[in-house]
Each structure stands twice: as C-alpha cells, then as structure tokens.
Amino acid sequence: MKKNKNWFHSAVGYQIYPKSFKDSNGDGIGDIQGIIEKLTYLKKLGVDFIWLNPIYKSPQFDGGYDIADYYAIDEMFGSLDDFKILLTKAHEVGIKVIMDLVVNHTSDQHPWFLESKKSKDNPYRDYYLWQEATDKKMPNDWISFFGGSAWTYDEATRQAYFHVFAKEQPDLNWKNPKVRAEIYRMIRWWLELGIDGFRLDAISHIQKEPWDFKIKSWKGDGPWQPFMNVAGIEQYMDDLKKIFDEYGALTVGEASGVRSHQASSWTNDSGYINMIFELEHNTRKPNSDGTGSIYAYKKVIMRWQEDLQAEGWNALYLENHDQPRSIDTFGDGSLESAKALAVSYMLLRGTPFIYQGQEFGMTNFPFTDSSQLRAEEVKNHYQALLTENLSADDALKKVTAGSREHARTPLQWSLDENAGFTTGQSWMEINPNFKTVNSENLSELTELYQRLIQLRHDEKAISDGSVRFHFARHLQAFVYERDEFLIMVNLGTKKAHLNFDTTSVSTDRNYQHILGSADRQFQTKMLLEAWEYHVYQKI
C-alpha cells in the first residue's frame, strides 16, 4: 500500500452491513462466515475493498454503534478467528478490509462506563463527560441527534453524563490523555492484526464547545454546533493521522459539520484522512413522500466536487446503512433510473462506495405494520407520534419515509426461500419483491456497475482527472467532463434538451460512444429521454 499511497483514487469500495448481508449458520443473522462465502461475488463485481459496519461486541441498541468491547467480535457475527480468516481470504483475492472506528462514544455497557457510574471519585469517572445537575435541571440546553436532551441524569451520583446520540451511547472525554491512550492502543491493535484501514464514525464530534456555549439557532444544523467540527479537534486528528500514516491505513471520515470548503484541508496530502463523506445530499431529509430532490442533490455534488478539485478527495455514495434506497428516493423505482443514478456518481472525482444490494437495485421496504420496525429510535419516534394523536397508519408512514430501516433489510441473493439470505427465521422481514429483485435476476444493472468499475480501474482521466460541469442550472440533466470523457445523464422522467453549442464542450472533436442506455452518437444538440445516459470519449 505504501508503494502507491493514492491507490484509492482508482478504487471502488463496497459497504457491508453484516447483520443483513449473508447468514451462514441459519440463525437469521448475517455473519462473518457469510461474508467469506460471498468474496467470490465481490471479486467478480470488481470492488477493491470492503467496509464493514461494526462487528464489535455490543448490546446492539444502535446497530452496533454502541460498543461494549473494542477488542471482541460480537458472538452474533462469529469469532475473532472467523475475522482473521476473512482477512486472509479477502487479501488472497485482492480485496482490502476496513472497519468502522467508533470512538466518539461507547455503549453504556462498556466496562469503562460501568465503572465511571459507580462514584464521582472512580478512576474511570473522567473517561466520560459528567457535570453537576438535578433531575429537573440539566447542565445546558443542548440536544442530542436522536432528540431530547444531550444529558442523562444519574440519581446515584447526582450528576448527568453527556451523549451526542442516545443515552445508551455516552460520549468519551477526549481531553483525558488516558482515554486517548486507550483509543490509540486499540487502533494499533487492529492495524497490527492486518486490517487495511478505518471508516471514522462521527469523528467530527469528539471535541465539544465549553458547556456554557449558547446555541444561536435551532434551525438546520444550529442545534449541533456545540459538537460539530469544534476548534481544538486538530490536535486529536493529528494524533490519529500519525498512527494511520505509520501503517499506511486507508481512512474515510464521516465528519458532519466539515463544509466543502474545509474538507480539502482534511483530505489533501497533508490532511488528517484520505477522503470524506459529505452528508449534505442526505436522503434523510426527503419530501413527505420519501423522495429526494434531484436538483438539490446535483447542486451539493457539484459544490463538493469543485471545492475539492484542487486538493482533497471525496468519498462518493448514493446509499448507506443510514439512508433509504436511492432507486426509490432519487429514482422512480425502475431499473433504468437505477442505471442512470449509477452513471451519475460512479465516474465523478473521488472514491465511489456501493452499498450492499444497490448494485442489483434493491428497493425500499413496503412497511404495513409497526411490528416490522427494528431501529430503536424509529420505534420511539413512532410511539411519540401516536401520543400526538396521529393514526397508526399515518405515524408508520411518517417514520418510514426516509428511514434507515429500508437499507437494513436482508440482502436478496436469489429466488430461494428467504431470498437466499438465511435458512432460518430472518432477524428482519425480507422485502417481498425478492422474487424479481435479487442478485441473480438484475444482472443488467450489476453488469453496468462492473463496467463503471472497470473504467475507474483503467482510465487515468477517471481516477485522477479534472472535473468540469455543464448545464449547472438544468433541473435534471447531470452533465460533466473528466478530461477526455463526457458523461451525460437525465436524472428524471421528463425529456432533457441539451445544446452543447452553449457550453465549452469541444463540439468539433470526434467522440467515441463508450457506454449508454442506447447506442447513440454524440451530437451538439441532444434530446435525452427519461433516465437516458451516455459516456463518450474524445478521440
């Protein structure tokens, strides 16, 4: 890896939510052996590395992002020996493995926190963030991402502890050098084991403002300002970078609060991490029907691409474990819309990530009953809506529009019983459309992803070239150049009229048609049908 430190420029990542990927032992829960079984599939797809959502020991209140032991694999996924086998076999087929690094907080069942709660003078007390409080008055009015106060009162010690997320996820005190030493030791342990890097979860929250910081706005990101990319985080990120560089580790940051104009300094050659996920085109803020705005998506992508063009690197994605399926959010549920979306982002400047099932068009789940919900915060939201006199149907519709639940349904491998995911009772209901939507049935979309991945591997212009956008104000046409490549996509159901005479595109050059929804030669005036896409190369 050290021989080519920018190997990830031409690489493609694949995100695995292990609990829903593949069950190998019939208990209804995806596991490490299930991932091993599918390495051949991943190799054929062409991906270069896999990112595993947390597989550490956890009470699973927040899908494994509440860690009770940083050194142990949760039994539901297998053992450390299983994980070592996965590492070996993945490396044998040329696939790297990165893990989630969750160090803003732990589970409230972590031994550190169990000790910390015992008394004010416990040696682990200042591993977490405790402040004087009463059951009626919290230290300040800050609120958590999951709603409600960011503080939870502890009757035994008459103080409250701080949590950016759920009360089951107390925040670590990064100002404590003992905490940092523990974290750095753990990071080295996993890298010594042979993993290839980390996706840094919620990393921009590890530094907090002073507790007397006043929230200036309760709109948008206003409530989160006290713990998003706060000044002083630099010292901790510098420490982490030194460790990562020592091992040549690949690092991907989830860093809310880091704006596009700031991201270059985080991800350039001297930056803290290799690449960053922008969280602005998030589909978690959809329209009331669960759909997203293509124009808003396009504007955000263009700004991030342009702000990181001179230096820095994007982590590109359409879907992840926290967002609904793109085929229904930005597309219209059709295979053609899934193809158009794939072309729109896979050839941009950055490293694309494919979320499990995205490559064959998995869709949102048709929720009909609250018993189908699994995420605790979604279930809590549903109950809260019922107390506001919403009907059960309306409450369910509201909590599932844009919900992370859609992304976490088990993978639909085949036409077999339980979609080939498990031989037992699945932990979460499988989408009933698995007979038509599965990895064996929609090879057309998968083959397109394979071609796009191959283009990234083969073409320097795609992996490292510049990016230039055209028709920026068009509501649905997404058109850009990557050096000698011209990519055009109609991201909508209406026809898109494109007149290249009004752009800086070289219309006097010959263009070879590389791929598209139809075999069509380039013309200075083009009318794109719904979801039509083309990739051309100047010759």
C-alpha positions as CSV (number, residue, x, y, z in Angstrom):
1,M,0.0,0.0,0.0
2,K,2.8,2.4,0.8
3,K,4.2,1.9,-2.7
4,N,1.2,3.7,-4.1
5,K,-0.3,5.9,-1.4
6,N,-3.0,7.1,-3.7
7,W,-4.2,3.6,-4.8
8,F,-7.7,4.5,-3.6
9,H,-8.1,7.1,-6.4
10,S,-8.9,4.3,-8.9
11,A,-10.5,2.0,-6.3
12,V,-14.2,1.3,-5.5
13,G,-15.4,0.4,-2.1
14,Y,-18.3,-1.9,-1.1
15,Q,-20.2,-1.3,2.2
16,I,-21.4,-4.3,4.1
17,Y,-24.0,-4.2,6.9
18,P,-23.1,-7.6,8.3
19,K,-26.3,-8.3,10.1
20,S,-28.2,-8.2,6.8
21,F,-25.6,-9.4,4.3
22,K,-25.5,-13.3,4.5
23,D,-26.3,-15.8,7.2
24,S,-24.1,-18.9,7.2
25,N,-25.5,-20.8,10.2
26,G,-29.3,-20.5,10.0
27,D,-29.8,-18.2,13.0
28,G,-31.3,-15.5,10.8
29,I,-28.5,-13.1,11.3
30,G,-25.8,-12.2,8.8
31,D,-22.3,-13.2,10.0
32,I,-18.6,-13.2,9.1
33,Q,-18.7,-16.6,7.5
34,G,-21.5,-15.3,5.3
35,I,-19.2,-12.6,4.1
36,I,-16.5,-15.1,3.4
37,E,-18.9,-17.1,1.3
38,K,-19.6,-14.1,-0.9
39,L,-16.0,-12.9,-1.5
40,T,-16.1,-14.5,-5.0
41,Y,-19.2,-12.5,-5.8
42,L,-17.4,-9.3,-4.6
43,K,-14.3,-10.1,-6.6
44,K,-16.4,-10.6,-9.7
45,L,-18.2,-7.3,-9.1
46,G,-14.7,-5.8,-9.2
47,V,-14.6,-3.9,-5.9
48,D,-11.2,-3.2,-4.3
49,F,-12.1,-3.0,-0.6
50,I,-15.0,-3.7,1.7
51,W,-16.1,-1.5,4.6
52,L,-17.7,-3.5,7.4
53,N,-20.2,-1.8,9.7
54,P,-19.5,-2.5,13.4
55,I,-19.0,-6.2,14.3
56,Y,-17.6,-5.5,17.8
57,K,-19.3,-6.8,21.0
58,S,-22.4,-4.6,21.5
59,P,-25.9,-4.6,23.1
60,Q,-27.0,-3.5,19.6
61,F,-29.1,-0.6,20.7
62,D,-27.9,1.4,17.7
63,G,-26.9,-1.3,15.2
64,G,-23.5,-2.0,16.8
65,Y,-22.5,1.7,17.1
66,D,-22.8,1.2,20.8
67,I,-19.6,-0.7,21.5
68,A,-19.1,-2.7,24.8
69,D,-15.7,-4.1,23.9
70,Y,-13.4,-2.7,21.3
71,Y,-11.3,-5.9,21.1
72,A,-14.1,-8.5,20.8
73,I,-16.2,-9.7,17.9
74,D,-19.9,-9.9,18.8
75,E,-20.9,-13.6,19.0
76,M,-23.8,-13.0,16.6
77,F,-21.2,-12.4,13.9
78,G,-18.8,-15.1,14.8
79,S,-15.3,-15.1,16.5
80,L,-12.0,-13.3,16.1
81,D,-10.7,-16.4,14.4
82,D,-13.5,-16.1,11.9
83,F,-12.5,-12.5,11.3
84,K,-8.9,-13.5,10.8
85,I,-10.0,-16.0,8.2
86,L,-12.0,-13.3,6.4
87,L,-8.9,-11.0,6.4
88,T,-6.7,-13.7,4.9
89,K,-9.2,-14.9,2.3
90,A,-10.1,-11.3,1.3
91,H,-6.5,-10.4,0.9
92,E,-5.9,-13.6,-1.2
93,V,-8.4,-12.3,-3.8
94,G,-7.1,-8.8,-3.7
95,I,-9.8,-7.2,-1.6
96,K,-8.8,-5.0,1.3
97,V,-10.9,-4.7,4.5
98,I,-11.7,-1.6,6.5
99,M,-13.6,-1.4,9.8
100,D,-15.8,1.1,11.5
101,L,-13.9,3.1,14.1
102,V,-16.4,4.4,16.7
103,V,-14.5,6.5,19.2
104,N,-16.8,9.4,19.9
105,H,-18.7,7.3,22.4
106,T,-19.1,3.7,23.8
107,S,-22.0,1.7,24.9
108,D,-23.3,2.3,28.4
109,Q,-22.5,-1.4,28.9
110,H,-18.8,-0.8,28.3
111,P,-16.7,-1.7,31.4
112,W,-15.3,1.9,31.4
113,F,-18.8,3.4,31.7
114,L,-20.0,0.8,34.3
115,E,-17.0,1.8,36.4
116,S,-17.5,5.5,35.7
117,K,-21.1,5.4,37.0
118,K,-20.1,3.9,40.4
119,S,-18.9,7.1,42.0
120,K,-17.5,10.6,41.4
121,D,-14.1,9.5,42.5
122,N,-13.9,6.4,40.5
123,P,-10.7,6.2,38.3
124,Y,-12.9,5.9,35.2
125,R,-15.2,8.8,36.1
126,D,-13.4,11.3,33.8
127,Y,-13.3,8.8,30.9
128,Y,-16.8,10.3,30.2
129,L,-18.3,13.8,30.4
130,W,-20.1,14.3,33.8
131,Q,-21.5,17.6,35.1
132,E,-23.4,18.7,38.1
133,A,-27.2,18.6,37.5
134,T,-30.5,17.8,39.1
135,D,-33.4,15.6,37.7
136,K,-35.1,18.9,36.7
137,K,-32.2,21.0,35.5
138,M,-29.6,19.7,33.1
139,P,-26.1,21.4,32.7
140,N,-27.3,23.2,29.5
141,D,-30.0,23.1,26.8
142,W,-28.0,21.1,24.2
143,I,-30.0,18.4,22.4
144,S,-28.9,15.0,21.0
145,F,-29.1,13.9,17.4
146,F,-31.7,11.3,18.5
147,G,-33.9,14.0,20.0
148,G,-34.3,15.2,23.6
149,S,-31.6,16.4,26.0
150,A,-28.0,15.5,25.3
151,W,-27.7,14.8,29.1
152,T,-29.0,11.9,31.2
153,Y,-29.3,12.3,34.9
154,D,-27.8,9.7,37.2
155,E,-29.6,9.6,40.6
156,A,-26.9,7.7,42.3
157,T,-24.1,10.4,41.9
158,R,-26.4,13.3,41.2
159,Q,-24.7,14.3,38.1
160,A,-25.6,14.0,34.4
161,Y,-23.5,12.5,31.6
162,F,-23.3,13.8,28.0
163,H,-24.3,11.9,24.9
164,V,-24.4,13.3,21.3
165,F,-26.5,10.2,20.3
166,A,-28.7,8.0,22.5
167,K,-28.4,7.8,26.3
168,E,-27.1,4.3,25.8
169,Q,-24.1,5.9,24.0
170,P,-22.2,8.1,26.4
171,D,-19.5,10.3,24.9
172,L,-15.9,9.7,25.7
173,N,-13.8,12.5,27.2
174,W,-11.1,13.1,24.6
175,K,-9.5,15.7,26.9
176,N,-8.4,12.9,29.2
177,P,-5.0,11.6,28.0
178,K,-5.8,8.2,29.4
179,V,-8.8,7.9,27.1
180,R,-6.7,8.9,24.1
181,A,-4.0,6.4,25.1
182,E,-6.6,3.6,25.3
183,I,-8.1,4.5,21.9
184,Y,-4.7,4.8,20.2
185,R,-3.7,1.4,21.6
186,M,-6.8,-0.2,20.3
187,I,-6.3,1.3,16.8
188,R,-2.8,0.0,16.6
189,W,-4.1,-3.5,17.8
190,W,-6.5,-3.8,14.9
191,L,-3.9,-2.5,12.3
192,E,-1.4,-4.9,13.7
193,L,-4.0,-7.7,13.1
194,G,-3.9,-6.8,9.4
195,I,-6.9,-4.7,8.6
196,D,-6.3,-2.1,5.9
197,G,-7.9,1.0,7.5
198,F,-11.0,2.5,9.1
199,R,-14.1,4.5,8.4
200,L,-14.1,7.0,11.2
201,D,-17.6,7.3,12.6
202,A,-18.9,10.6,13.9
203,I,-15.3,11.7,14.2
204,S,-16.1,15.5,14.0
205,H,-17.9,15.3,17.3
206,I,-15.0,14.3,19.6
207,Q,-14.3,18.0,20.5
208,K,-17.0,20.0,22.3
209,E,-17.6,23.6,23.0
210,P,-17.5,24.8,26.6
211,W,-20.7,23.8,28.4
212,D,-21.8,27.5,28.6
213,F,-21.9,27.7,24.8
214,K,-25.2,29.3,23.7
215,I,-27.0,27.8,20.7
216,K,-27.7,30.6,18.3
217,S,-30.2,28.9,16.0
218,W,-32.5,25.9,16.4
219,K,-32.9,25.6,12.6
220,G,-30.9,23.3,10.3
221,D,-27.5,22.3,11.9
222,G,-27.8,25.0,14.5
223,P,-28.5,22.7,17.5
224,W,-25.5,20.6,16.7
225,Q,-22.9,23.5,16.5
226,P,-21.6,22.8,20.1
227,F,-20.2,19.5,18.9
228,M,-19.6,19.6,15.2
229,N,-16.0,20.3,14.0
230,V,-15.2,22.4,17.0
231,A,-11.9,24.3,17.2
232,G,-9.3,22.2,19.0
233,I,-10.2,18.9,17.3
234,E,-7.0,19.4,15.2
235,Q,-4.7,18.1,18.0
236,Y,-6.7,14.8,18.2
237,M,-6.9,14.4,14.4
238,D,-3.1,15.0,14.2
239,D,-2.5,12.2,16.7
240,L,-4.7,9.8,14.7
241,K,-3.1,10.7,11.4
242,K,0.3,9.8,12.8
243,I,-0.9,6.3,13.6
244,F,-2.7,5.9,10.3
245,D,0.3,7.0,8.3
246,E,2.6,4.6,10.3
247,Y,0.5,1.7,8.9
248,G,-0.4,3.1,5.5
249,A,-4.0,2.8,6.6
250,L,-6.9,3.9,4.4
251,T,-9.1,6.3,6.2
252,V,-12.6,7.6,5.4
253,G,-14.2,10.2,7.5
254,E,-17.8,10.7,8.5
255,A,-17.5,14.3,9.5
256,S,-20.7,16.3,9.8
257,G,-20.0,20.0,10.2
258,V,-17.0,19.9,7.9
259,R,-18.1,22.0,5.0
260,S,-17.0,21.5,1.4
261,H,-14.6,24.5,1.6
262,Q,-13.0,23.0,4.7
263,A,-12.9,19.4,3.5
264,S,-9.8,19.9,1.3
265,S,-7.6,20.6,4.3
266,W,-8.9,17.4,6.0
267,T,-8.2,15.2,2.9
268,N,-5.3,16.7,1.0
269,D,-1.8,15.1,1.0
270,S,-1.1,16.5,4.5
271,G,-4.7,16.1,5.7
272,Y,-5.9,14.0,8.6
273,I,-7.7,11.4,6.4
274,N,-7.7,10.1,2.9
275,M,-11.3,11.0,2.0
276,I,-14.5,12.3,3.4
277,F,-18.2,11.5,3.1
278,E,-20.3,14.7,2.6
279,L,-23.6,14.5,4.5
280,E,-25.4,17.3,2.7
281,H,-27.2,15.4,-0.1
282,N,-28.6,13.1,2.6
283,T,-31.8,11.5,1.8
284,R,-32.7,11.5,5.4
285,K,-34.5,14.8,4.8
286,P,-36.8,13.7,2.0
287,N,-40.1,15.2,0.8
288,S,-43.1,13.9,2.7
289,D,-43.5,11.0,0.3
290,G,-39.9,9.9,0.9
291,T,-38.5,11.2,-2.4
292,G,-35.5,13.5,-2.6
293,S,-34.7,16.5,-4.9
294,I,-32.5,15.7,-7.8
295,Y,-31.7,19.3,-8.3
296,A,-30.7,19.7,-4.6
297,Y,-28.6,16.5,-4.9
298,K,-26.9,17.8,-8.1
299,K,-26.0,21.2,-6.5
300,V,-24.4,19.7,-3.5
301,I,-22.4,17.2,-5.5
302,M,-21.2,19.9,-7.9
303,R,-20.1,22.2,-5.0
304,W,-18.2,19.4,-3.2
305,Q,-16.5,18.3,-6.5
306,E,-15.4,21.8,-7.3
307,D,-14.2,22.7,-3.8
308,L,-12.1,19.5,-3.6
309,Q,-10.8,19.7,-7.2
310,A,-7.5,21.5,-6.5
311,E,-6.7,19.3,-3.5
312,G,-8.5,16.8,-1.3
313,W,-10.7,13.8,-2.0
314,N,-14.4,12.8,-2.0
315,A,-15.9,9.6,-0.8
316,L,-18.8,9.2,-3.3
317,Y,-22.0,7.4,-2.5
318,L,-25.7,7.1,-3.3
319,E,-26.7,4.9,-0.3
320,N,-25.5,3.7,3.0
321,H,-26.9,2.0,6.2
322,D,-28.5,5.2,7.4
323,Q,-30.4,6.2,4.3
324,P,-33.3,4.8,2.2
325,R,-32.7,3.1,-1.2
326,S,-31.7,5.5,-4.0
327,I,-33.8,3.8,-6.6
328,D,-36.9,5.0,-4.8
329,T,-35.6,8.2,-3.3
330,F,-34.0,9.8,-6.4
331,G,-35.2,7.3,-9.0
332,D,-38.8,6.2,-9.8
333,G,-38.3,2.6,-8.8
334,S,-37.3,1.5,-12.3
335,L,-34.2,-0.3,-13.3
336,E,-33.5,2.5,-15.8
337,S,-33.4,5.0,-13.0
338,A,-31.0,2.9,-11.0
339,K,-28.7,2.7,-14.0
340,A,-28.8,6.5,-14.6
341,L,-28.0,7.1,-10.9
342,A,-25.1,4.7,-11.1
343,V,-23.6,6.5,-14.1
344,S,-24.2,9.9,-12.4
345,Y,-21.9,9.3,-9.5
346,M,-19.5,6.4,-10.3
347,L,-17.4,8.5,-12.7
348,L,-17.0,11.6,-10.5
349,R,-13.7,12.6,-8.9
350,G,-13.4,10.6,-5.7
351,T,-13.7,7.0,-4.5
352,P,-17.2,5.5,-5.0
353,F,-18.8,3.3,-2.5
354,I,-21.5,0.8,-3.4
355,Y,-23.9,-0.2,-0.6
356,Q,-24.9,-3.8,-0.4
357,G,-27.8,-4.6,-2.8
358,Q,-27.5,-1.2,-4.6
359,E,-25.7,-3.0,-7.4
360,F,-28.8,-5.0,-8.3
361,G,-31.5,-2.5,-7.5
362,M,-32.8,-3.3,-4.0
363,T,-35.7,-1.1,-3.1
364,N,-37.4,0.4,-0.1
365,F,-39.5,-1.9,2.1
366,P,-43.3,-1.7,2.0
367,F,-44.0,-1.3,5.7
368,T,-47.5,-2.1,6.7
369,D,-47.2,-2.6,10.5
370,S,-45.1,-1.2,13.3
371,S,-44.0,-4.8,14.3
372,Q,-41.8,-4.7,11.2
373,L,-39.7,-1.8,12.6
374,R,-36.3,-2.7,14.2
375,A,-34.3,0.5,14.9
376,E,-35.0,1.7,18.4
377,E,-35.1,5.4,17.6
378,V,-37.6,4.7,14.8
379,K,-39.8,2.7,17.1
380,N,-39.6,5.5,19.7
381,H,-40.5,8.1,17.1
382,Y,-43.5,6.0,16.1
383,Q,-44.7,5.8,19.7
384,A,-44.3,9.5,20.2
385,L,-46.4,10.3,17.1
386,L,-49.2,8.1,18.4
387,T,-49.3,10.2,21.6
388,E,-49.7,13.2,19.2
389,N,-53.0,11.7,18.0
390,L,-51.7,10.5,14.7
391,S,-53.3,7.3,13.4
392,A,-51.2,4.2,13.3
393,D,-51.1,4.3,9.5
394,D,-50.0,7.9,9.4
395,A,-47.4,7.5,12.1
396,L,-45.9,4.5,10.3
397,K,-45.9,6.4,7.0
398,K,-44.1,9.3,8.6
399,V,-41.4,7.4,10.4
400,T,-40.6,5.2,7.4
401,A,-40.4,8.0,4.8
402,G,-36.7,8.5,4.5
403,S,-35.9,5.9,7.3
404,R,-32.7,4.0,7.7
405,E,-34.8,0.8,8.1
406,H,-35.1,0.5,4.3
407,A,-31.4,0.0,3.9
408,R,-31.2,-2.7,6.6
409,T,-33.5,-5.3,5.2
410,P,-31.7,-8.6,4.4
411,L,-29.9,-8.9,1.1
412,Q,-31.9,-10.6,-1.6
413,W,-29.5,-13.1,-3.1
414,S,-31.8,-15.4,-5.0
415,L,-35.3,-16.7,-5.7
416,D,-34.9,-19.3,-3.0
417,E,-36.7,-19.2,0.3
418,N,-35.8,-16.2,2.4
419,A,-34.1,-14.7,-0.7
420,G,-31.1,-17.0,-0.1
421,F,-30.2,-14.8,2.9
422,T,-30.8,-17.5,5.6
423,T,-32.2,-21.0,6.1
424,G,-33.8,-19.8,9.4
425,Q,-36.1,-17.0,10.6
426,S,-34.6,-13.7,9.4
427,W,-34.0,-11.1,12.1
428,M,-35.8,-8.6,9.9
429,E,-38.5,-9.2,7.4
430,I,-37.3,-9.7,3.9
431,N,-38.7,-7.4,1.1
432,P,-41.5,-9.4,-0.6
433,N,-40.2,-8.3,-4.0
434,F,-37.2,-10.7,-3.7
435,K,-38.6,-13.0,-6.4
436,T,-38.0,-10.2,-9.0
437,V,-35.3,-8.1,-7.3
438,N,-32.3,-10.2,-6.4
439,S,-28.6,-10.6,-7.4
440,E,-29.4,-13.4,-9.9
441,N,-32.2,-11.5,-11.7
442,L,-31.0,-8.0,-12.3
443,S,-27.6,-8.8,-13.9
444,E,-28.1,-5.9,-16.3
445,L,-27.6,-3.3,-13.6
446,T,-24.8,-5.3,-12.0
447,E,-23.1,-5.6,-15.3
448,L,-23.3,-1.8,-15.7
449,Y,-21.6,-1.4,-12.3
450,Q,-18.9,-3.8,-13.4
451,R,-18.2,-1.7,-16.5
452,L,-18.1,1.5,-14.5
453,I,-15.7,0.0,-12.0
454,Q,-13.5,-1.2,-14.9
455,L,-13.5,2.3,-16.3
456,R,-12.2,3.7,-13.0
457,H,-9.5,1.0,-12.9
458,D,-8.4,1.5,-16.5
459,E,-8.7,5.2,-17.2
460,K,-6.4,7.8,-15.6
461,A,-8.8,10.6,-16.6
462,I,-11.5,9.0,-14.5
463,S,-9.3,8.2,-11.5
464,D,-7.3,11.4,-11.3
465,G,-8.5,13.8,-14.0
466,S,-10.2,17.1,-13.5
467,V,-14.0,17.6,-13.4
468,R,-16.0,20.2,-15.2
469,F,-19.8,20.6,-15.1
470,H,-22.2,21.8,-17.7
471,F,-25.9,22.8,-17.7
472,A,-25.5,23.5,-14.0
473,R,-28.9,25.1,-13.7
474,H,-30.8,22.3,-15.5
475,L,-33.2,20.7,-13.1
476,Q,-32.5,17.1,-14.0
477,A,-29.6,16.9,-16.6
478,F,-26.3,16.0,-14.9
479,V,-23.5,16.6,-17.4
480,Y,-19.8,16.7,-16.7
481,E,-16.4,16.1,-18.3
482,R,-13.5,14.1,-16.9
483,D,-10.7,15.3,-19.1
484,E,-11.4,13.5,-22.4
485,F,-14.6,11.8,-21.1
486,L,-18.0,13.4,-21.4
487,I,-20.8,12.0,-19.2
488,M,-24.4,13.0,-19.6
489,V,-27.3,11.7,-17.6
490,N,-31.0,12.6,-17.5
491,L,-32.0,12.1,-13.9
492,G,-35.7,12.4,-14.4
493,T,-38.8,11.3,-16.2
494,K,-39.1,14.4,-18.4
495,K,-37.1,14.8,-21.6
496,A,-33.9,16.9,-21.3
497,H,-32.9,19.2,-24.1
498,L,-29.1,19.8,-24.3
499,N,-27.5,22.3,-26.6
500,F,-23.7,21.8,-26.4
501,D,-23.1,24.9,-28.6
502,T,-23.9,26.9,-25.4
503,T,-21.1,25.2,-23.4
504,S,-17.3,24.9,-23.5
505,V,-17.5,21.3,-24.7
506,S,-15.4,20.7,-27.8
507,T,-18.1,20.1,-30.3
508,D,-15.6,19.9,-33.2
509,R,-14.0,16.8,-31.8
510,N,-15.0,13.2,-32.6
511,Y,-16.5,11.3,-29.7
512,Q,-16.5,7.5,-29.3
513,H,-19.5,6.1,-27.5
514,I,-18.2,4.1,-24.5
515,L,-21.5,3.1,-22.9
516,G,-25.1,4.2,-22.7
517,S,-28.7,3.3,-22.5
518,A,-28.7,3.2,-26.3
519,D,-26.1,3.1,-29.0
520,R,-26.1,6.8,-29.9
521,Q,-23.6,9.1,-31.5
522,F,-22.7,12.5,-29.9
523,Q,-24.5,15.5,-31.4
524,T,-24.3,19.2,-30.5
525,K,-28.0,19.1,-29.8
526,M,-29.3,16.1,-27.9
527,L,-32.7,15.2,-26.5
528,L,-32.4,12.7,-23.7
529,E,-35.3,10.5,-22.8
530,A,-36.3,9.7,-19.2
531,W,-33.3,8.2,-17.4
532,E,-31.1,8.2,-20.6
533,Y,-27.4,8.2,-20.0
534,H,-24.2,8.2,-22.2
535,V,-20.5,8.1,-21.7
536,Y,-18.3,9.4,-24.6
537,Q,-14.6,9.7,-25.1
538,K,-12.9,12.2,-27.3
539,I,-10.7,10.6,-30.0
